[in-house]
């Protein structure tokens, strides 16, 4: 056990409705490189900046079906956890795909197609309307996009490819569920299952793209591959901007889940540019079975973790961080909490069967990671103090997915997502 690991002997709030098993542990690690006063650099702005965000918002808002997702206030849960306010950005309805990933993968596909049309015609990039209306079908139809996925990103890329008229091949690793595979296939993509973990499927996708002349649309960056992941992250930042505008005042803390780190970087980038040294604390939530950000912040440099990465939070099962995300999070992530799988299903049920007048939400396994991290650290005086969490704190979390694996959701919650939604409407 490290000096930063805390064992739960019992929940300090006896009436808390979700229970992590006694003897379970979590780890809280402060980032020694974090500096809220650090200036926003040109390097960081080249990854995520105001101009890129404005462009992403304009493009995504032009897509049929766009609307802001709801920001849910959870006053009863906030009171139970001993914080002043708690808000949950519910991404379960985003473009009908059930995940915030619709903002990233599909946007990156659209931007790729704009650039490829310009290259083929020798003219300026066409407007988004011409891509949506298939005005360049002769060019777009010859393009194949591909990526590796745990589920949601691949679904977004496949949806974008179907919507804009190009071909799509998606690589999934050994433990991705059949339900998530079928959800991707419904958008016309060819799905290839590979051996190994997520990082192995990333390499397989790149090798196939190199051999076949395809274009990788990945949400993680690595040496020599950065431009398209920037587009993905810029799409994610639209969600963050919506949440900030929906809040009455700036949050003091944001708990955000990490896979490769793209969405966490988008959160940190937006709030740092918006508020400077007065930005909220950014706390990462890392599954303890794939804790690449925990080990990266511990080492002070990008650090991979290996093995099966077998976490219930399938969308976060990544062993290697995105180098673009590190450009931002190395200074603007304040801490990381490594969370156990054992708390995931109880927190999903908590959102489906909430306290008092708190709203009902269909929250998938990865959606509750930030909430679970918050719940764990509020149970111990030492960790509360470390993060300056008080009864005056205003906390924002992002519910990044709904029941994207409907069968697993019903197994974990005891009720289907559709039944939970019907219950909420009564």
C-alpha positions as CSV (number, residue, x, y, z in Angstrom):
1,X,0.0,0.0,0.0
2,X,1.4,3.4,-0.9
3,X,1.3,6.5,1.4
4,X,-1.5,7.9,-0.9
5,X,-3.8,4.8,-0.6
6,X,-6.8,4.9,1.7
7,X,-8.7,1.9,3.0
8,X,-12.4,2.3,3.6
9,X,-13.3,0.7,6.9
10,X,-16.9,2.0,6.6
11,X,-18.6,4.9,5.0
12,X,-18.6,7.8,7.4
13,X,-22.1,8.7,6.4
14,X,-24.1,5.8,7.5
15,X,-27.2,6.7,5.5
16,X,-25.3,6.9,2.2
17,X,-27.2,4.7,-0.3
18,X,-24.3,3.4,-2.3
19,X,-21.8,1.3,-0.5
20,X,-18.3,0.4,-1.5
21,X,-17.3,-2.9,0.3
22,X,-15.6,-2.5,3.6
23,X,-11.8,-2.9,3.2
24,X,-11.9,-1.6,-0.4
25,X,-9.3,1.1,-1.1
26,X,-8.7,4.1,-3.3
27,X,-5.7,6.2,-4.0
28,X,-5.5,10.0,-4.1
29,X,-2.4,11.6,-5.5
30,X,-1.7,15.3,-5.8
31,X,0.1,16.4,-9.0
32,X,3.4,17.9,-8.0
33,X,3.7,19.6,-11.4
34,X,0.3,21.3,-11.2
35,X,0.4,25.1,-11.2
36,X,-2.9,27.0,-11.5
37,X,-1.0,30.2,-12.0
38,X,1.0,28.8,-15.0
39,X,0.3,30.9,-18.1
40,X,-1.6,29.3,-21.0
41,X,1.2,28.6,-23.5
42,X,1.3,28.8,-27.3
43,X,2.0,25.1,-27.4
44,X,-1.2,24.4,-25.3
45,X,-3.2,26.8,-27.5
46,X,-2.1,24.9,-30.6
47,X,-3.9,21.9,-29.1
48,X,-7.0,23.5,-27.7
49,X,-7.7,27.2,-28.2
50,X,-10.6,29.6,-28.4
51,X,-10.6,29.8,-32.2
52,X,-10.7,26.0,-32.6
53,X,-13.5,25.8,-30.0
54,X,-15.5,28.5,-31.9
55,X,-15.1,26.5,-35.1
56,X,-16.1,23.2,-33.5
57,X,-19.2,24.8,-32.0
58,X,-20.3,26.3,-35.3
59,X,-19.9,23.0,-37.2
60,X,-21.5,20.8,-34.6
61,X,-24.4,23.1,-34.0
62,X,-25.1,22.9,-37.8
63,X,-25.7,19.2,-37.6
64,X,-29.3,18.0,-37.6
65,X,-30.4,17.0,-34.2
66,X,-28.0,19.1,-32.2
67,X,-29.1,20.4,-28.9
68,X,-27.4,21.1,-25.6
69,X,-27.5,18.1,-23.2
70,X,-29.0,18.8,-19.7
71,X,-27.1,19.9,-16.7
72,X,-28.7,18.2,-13.7
73,X,-28.6,19.6,-10.2
74,X,-28.2,17.0,-7.4
75,X,-28.9,18.9,-4.2
76,X,-29.8,15.9,-2.1
77,X,-26.6,14.0,-3.0
78,X,-24.5,17.1,-2.6
79,X,-25.8,17.5,1.0
80,X,-25.1,13.8,1.8
81,X,-21.6,14.2,0.5
82,X,-21.0,17.4,2.4
83,X,-20.6,19.8,-0.5
84,X,-22.5,22.9,-1.4
85,X,-23.6,22.1,-4.9
86,X,-23.2,19.2,-7.3
87,X,-24.1,19.3,-11.0
88,X,-24.1,16.3,-13.4
89,X,-23.7,17.0,-17.2
90,X,-25.9,14.2,-18.7
91,X,-24.5,13.1,-22.1
92,X,-26.8,10.1,-22.4
93,X,-28.9,11.7,-25.1
94,X,-26.2,13.3,-27.3
95,X,-27.2,12.9,-30.9
96,X,-29.0,9.7,-30.0
97,X,-25.7,7.9,-29.6
98,X,-25.7,7.8,-25.8
99,X,-22.3,9.4,-25.3
100,X,-20.3,12.6,-25.4
101,X,-18.0,10.8,-27.9
102,X,-20.5,11.9,-30.6
103,X,-18.9,15.3,-30.3
104,X,-15.3,14.1,-31.0
105,X,-15.1,11.2,-33.4
106,X,-17.8,12.5,-35.8
107,X,-16.4,16.0,-35.8
108,X,-12.9,14.7,-36.6
109,X,-14.3,12.7,-39.5
110,X,-16.0,15.8,-40.8
111,X,-12.8,17.9,-40.6
112,X,-10.8,15.1,-42.2
113,X,-13.2,15.0,-45.1
114,X,-13.1,18.8,-45.5
115,X,-9.3,18.6,-45.7
116,X,-9.3,15.7,-48.2
117,X,-11.8,17.3,-50.5
118,X,-9.6,20.5,-50.5
119,X,-6.6,18.4,-51.3
120,X,-8.3,16.5,-54.2
121,X,-9.8,19.7,-55.8
122,X,-6.9,22.0,-55.1
123,X,-9.4,24.5,-53.7
124,X,-10.3,25.9,-50.3
125,X,-11.9,23.6,-47.7
126,X,-15.6,23.2,-48.5
127,X,-18.2,24.3,-46.0
128,X,-19.7,21.8,-43.6
129,X,-23.1,22.1,-45.4
130,X,-21.5,20.7,-48.6
131,X,-20.2,17.7,-46.7
132,X,-23.5,17.1,-45.0
133,X,-25.4,17.4,-48.3
134,X,-23.0,14.9,-50.1
135,X,-21.9,17.5,-52.7
136,X,-18.5,15.8,-52.9
137,X,-19.7,12.2,-52.8
138,X,-17.3,11.2,-55.6
139,X,-14.3,12.0,-53.4
140,X,-15.7,11.2,-50.0
141,X,-16.9,7.8,-51.2
142,X,-13.4,6.7,-51.9
143,X,-12.2,7.4,-48.3
144,X,-12.0,4.9,-45.5
145,X,-11.7,5.9,-41.9
146,X,-10.7,3.6,-39.1
147,X,-9.9,3.6,-35.4
148,X,-9.5,1.5,-32.3
149,X,-12.2,1.8,-29.6
150,X,-13.5,0.5,-26.3
151,X,-17.0,1.2,-27.8
152,X,-18.2,4.8,-27.7
153,X,-15.5,6.5,-29.8
154,X,-15.9,3.8,-32.5
155,X,-19.6,4.3,-32.5
156,X,-19.1,8.0,-33.0
157,X,-16.6,7.5,-35.9
158,X,-19.0,5.0,-37.5
159,X,-21.9,7.3,-37.1
160,X,-20.0,10.2,-38.7
161,X,-18.8,8.0,-41.6
162,X,-22.3,6.9,-42.3
163,X,-23.7,10.4,-42.1
164,X,-21.0,11.9,-44.3
165,X,-20.7,9.1,-46.8
166,X,-17.3,7.5,-46.3
167,X,-16.4,3.9,-45.5
168,X,-15.4,2.8,-41.9
169,X,-13.5,0.0,-40.2
170,X,-13.4,-0.2,-36.5
171,X,-11.0,-2.3,-34.4
172,X,-12.0,-3.6,-31.0
173,X,-10.0,-5.6,-28.5
174,X,-10.7,-8.9,-26.8
175,X,-12.9,-7.7,-23.9
176,X,-15.2,-5.2,-25.7
177,X,-18.7,-6.6,-25.3
178,X,-20.7,-8.0,-28.1
179,X,-23.4,-5.4,-27.4
180,X,-21.0,-2.6,-28.1
181,X,-19.7,-4.4,-31.2
182,X,-23.2,-4.7,-32.6
183,X,-24.0,-1.0,-31.8
184,X,-21.0,0.0,-34.0
185,X,-22.1,-2.3,-36.8
186,X,-25.6,-0.8,-36.9
187,X,-23.9,2.3,-38.5
188,X,-22.6,0.2,-41.4
189,X,-19.0,-0.1,-40.1
190,X,-16.9,-3.3,-40.5
191,X,-15.8,-4.3,-37.0
192,X,-12.6,-6.3,-36.5
193,X,-11.8,-7.9,-33.1
194,X,-8.1,-8.1,-32.2
195,X,-6.2,-9.9,-29.5
196,X,-4.8,-8.1,-26.5
197,X,-5.9,-4.8,-24.9
198,X,-7.0,-1.4,-26.1
199,X,-3.4,-0.2,-26.8
200,X,-2.9,-3.4,-28.9
201,X,-6.0,-2.5,-31.0
202,X,-4.6,1.1,-31.5
203,X,-1.5,-0.4,-33.1
204,X,-3.5,-2.8,-35.2
205,X,-5.7,0.1,-36.5
206,X,-2.6,2.1,-37.5
207,X,-0.9,-0.9,-39.2
208,X,-4.1,-1.6,-41.2
209,X,-4.3,2.1,-42.2
210,X,-0.7,2.2,-43.3
211,X,-1.2,-1.0,-45.4
212,X,-4.5,0.1,-47.0
213,X,-4.3,3.9,-47.4
214,X,-7.0,4.4,-44.7
215,X,-7.2,7.4,-42.3
216,X,-7.0,6.8,-38.6
217,X,-9.5,8.9,-36.6
218,X,-8.2,8.3,-33.1
219,X,-8.9,9.9,-29.8
220,X,-5.4,9.3,-28.6
221,X,-2.2,10.9,-29.9
222,X,1.3,9.4,-30.3
223,X,4.5,10.4,-31.9
224,X,3.8,11.5,-35.5
225,X,0.0,11.5,-35.0
226,X,-1.5,14.6,-33.5
227,X,-3.7,16.6,-36.0
228,X,-6.8,14.4,-35.9
229,X,-6.8,13.9,-32.1
230,X,-6.8,17.7,-31.8
231,X,-10.1,17.7,-33.8
232,X,-11.5,15.0,-31.5
233,X,-10.6,17.0,-28.4
234,X,-11.9,20.2,-29.8
235,X,-15.3,18.4,-30.3
236,X,-15.2,17.4,-26.6
237,X,-14.7,20.9,-25.5
238,X,-18.1,21.9,-26.9
239,X,-19.6,19.8,-24.0
240,X,-17.5,21.7,-21.5
241,X,-18.5,25.1,-22.9
242,X,-22.2,24.1,-22.7
243,X,-21.8,23.1,-19.0
244,X,-20.0,26.3,-18.1
245,X,-22.8,28.4,-19.7
246,X,-25.5,26.3,-18.0
247,X,-24.0,26.9,-14.5
248,X,-24.9,30.0,-12.5
249,X,-21.4,30.4,-11.3
250,X,-17.9,28.9,-11.7
251,X,-17.4,25.5,-10.0
252,X,-14.7,25.1,-7.4
253,X,-14.0,21.5,-8.4
254,X,-14.4,19.4,-11.5
255,X,-14.0,15.6,-11.3
256,X,-13.4,14.1,-14.7
257,X,-12.8,10.5,-15.8
258,X,-9.7,9.6,-17.7
259,X,-9.0,7.0,-20.4
260,X,-6.3,8.3,-22.6
261,X,-7.0,11.8,-21.2
262,X,-8.6,13.6,-24.2
263,X,-11.8,14.7,-22.4
264,X,-9.9,15.6,-19.2
265,X,-7.6,17.8,-21.2
266,X,-10.6,19.5,-22.9
267,X,-12.1,20.2,-19.5
268,X,-8.8,21.6,-18.1
269,X,-8.1,23.6,-21.2
270,X,-11.5,25.3,-21.3
271,X,-11.5,26.2,-17.6
272,X,-7.9,27.4,-17.6
273,X,-8.5,29.7,-20.6
274,X,-11.8,30.9,-19.2
275,X,-10.7,31.6,-15.6
276,X,-6.9,31.6,-15.5
277,X,-5.5,31.2,-12.0
278,X,-9.0,31.2,-10.6
279,X,-9.9,28.0,-12.5
280,X,-11.6,25.2,-10.5
281,X,-9.5,22.3,-9.2
282,X,-9.3,19.6,-11.9
283,X,-9.3,16.1,-10.3
284,X,-8.9,13.1,-12.6
285,X,-10.8,9.8,-11.9
286,X,-8.7,6.8,-13.1
287,X,-9.9,3.2,-12.9
288,X,-7.4,1.4,-10.6
289,X,-7.1,-1.5,-13.1
290,X,-5.9,0.9,-15.9
291,X,-4.4,3.7,-13.9
292,X,-2.1,5.2,-16.5
293,X,-2.7,8.8,-15.3
294,X,-2.1,7.8,-11.7
295,X,1.3,6.4,-12.7
296,X,2.0,9.3,-15.1
297,X,1.4,11.9,-12.4
298,X,3.4,9.8,-9.9
299,X,6.4,9.7,-12.2
300,X,6.0,13.2,-13.5
301,X,6.2,11.9,-17.1
302,X,4.1,9.8,-19.5
303,X,4.1,6.3,-18.0
304,X,2.2,3.3,-19.5
305,X,0.6,0.5,-17.5
306,X,0.4,-3.0,-19.0
307,X,-1.7,-6.1,-18.6
308,X,-5.3,-6.8,-19.4
309,X,-6.6,-3.4,-18.1
310,X,-9.7,-5.3,-17.2
311,X,-12.0,-2.7,-15.6
312,X,-15.8,-2.6,-15.6
313,X,-15.4,1.0,-16.9
314,X,-14.7,-0.2,-20.4
315,X,-14.5,3.2,-22.0
316,X,-11.6,4.1,-19.7
317,X,-9.6,0.9,-20.1
318,X,-6.5,2.5,-21.5
319,X,-2.9,1.8,-20.6
320,X,-1.1,4.6,-22.4
321,X,-1.9,8.3,-22.1
322,X,-2.4,10.7,-25.1
323,X,0.7,12.9,-25.5
324,X,-1.5,15.9,-26.5
325,X,-3.5,15.5,-23.3
326,X,-0.2,15.5,-21.3
327,X,0.7,18.8,-22.8
328,X,-2.2,20.3,-20.9
329,X,-2.8,18.1,-17.9
330,X,0.9,18.1,-16.7
331,X,0.2,21.6,-15.3
332,X,-3.6,21.8,-15.1
333,X,-4.6,18.5,-13.5
334,X,-4.4,19.0,-9.8
335,X,-4.8,15.5,-8.6
336,X,-5.9,12.0,-9.6
337,X,-8.1,9.5,-7.7
338,X,-7.7,5.8,-8.5
339,X,-11.1,4.2,-8.1
340,X,-12.2,0.6,-7.6
341,X,-14.7,-1.2,-9.9
342,X,-16.6,-2.3,-6.8
343,X,-18.2,1.2,-6.5
344,X,-19.4,1.5,-10.1
345,X,-22.6,-0.5,-10.1
346,X,-23.8,1.0,-6.7
347,X,-23.2,4.5,-8.2
348,X,-25.1,3.6,-11.4
349,X,-28.0,2.5,-9.2
350,X,-27.7,5.7,-7.2
351,X,-28.3,7.7,-10.4
352,X,-31.2,5.5,-11.5
353,X,-32.9,5.6,-8.0
354,X,-31.9,9.0,-6.6
355,X,-32.4,10.6,-3.3
356,X,-35.4,12.7,-2.6
357,X,-36.1,15.1,-5.5
358,X,-32.8,14.6,-7.3
359,X,-33.5,13.8,-11.0
360,X,-33.2,10.3,-12.4
361,X,-30.4,9.7,-14.8
362,X,-29.3,6.7,-16.9
363,X,-25.6,6.6,-16.2
364,X,-23.3,4.0,-17.8
365,X,-20.2,2.4,-16.2
366,X,-17.8,5.1,-17.3
367,X,-20.3,7.9,-16.7
368,X,-20.1,7.5,-12.9
369,X,-16.3,7.6,-12.5
370,X,-16.1,11.2,-11.5
371,X,-19.0,10.9,-9.1
372,X,-17.5,7.8,-7.5
373,X,-14.2,9.6,-7.0
374,X,-16.0,12.5,-5.4
375,X,-18.0,10.1,-3.1
376,X,-14.8,8.3,-2.0
377,X,-12.7,11.4,-1.2
378,X,-15.5,13.0,0.7
379,X,-15.7,10.1,3.2
380,X,-12.3,10.8,4.8
381,X,-11.3,14.0,6.6
382,X,-7.7,13.7,5.2
383,X,-8.7,13.5,1.6
384,X,-11.4,16.2,1.9
385,X,-8.8,18.5,3.4
386,X,-6.3,17.7,0.7
387,X,-8.7,18.8,-2.0
388,X,-10.2,21.6,0.0
389,X,-13.7,20.1,-0.3
390,X,-16.1,21.9,2.1
391,X,-19.8,22.6,2.5
392,X,-19.2,25.6,0.3
393,X,-17.7,23.7,-2.6
394,X,-19.5,23.6,-6.0
395,X,-18.7,20.4,-7.9
396,X,-19.2,19.6,-11.5
397,X,-19.0,16.1,-12.9
398,X,-19.6,14.8,-16.5
399,X,-21.9,11.8,-17.0
400,X,-20.2,10.8,-20.3
401,X,-22.5,7.9,-21.3
402,X,-25.8,6.3,-20.8
403,X,-26.7,2.7,-21.3
404,X,-24.3,2.2,-24.2
405,X,-24.3,-1.5,-23.4
406,X,-27.9,-2.0,-22.7
407,X,-27.6,-5.7,-21.5
408,X,-24.8,-4.9,-19.1
409,X,-26.6,-1.8,-17.8
410,X,-29.7,-3.9,-16.9
411,X,-27.5,-6.5,-15.3
412,X,-25.8,-4.0,-13.1
413,X,-28.8,-1.7,-12.3
414,X,-31.5,-4.3,-12.1
415,X,-33.7,-2.4,-14.6
416,X,-33.3,-1.5,-18.2
417,X,-32.3,2.0,-19.3
418,X,-35.6,2.3,-21.1
419,X,-37.5,1.4,-17.9
420,X,-35.4,3.9,-15.9
421,X,-36.2,6.6,-18.5
422,X,-39.9,5.8,-18.4
423,X,-39.8,5.9,-14.6
424,X,-38.3,9.4,-14.8
425,X,-41.1,10.6,-17.0
426,X,-43.9,9.6,-14.6
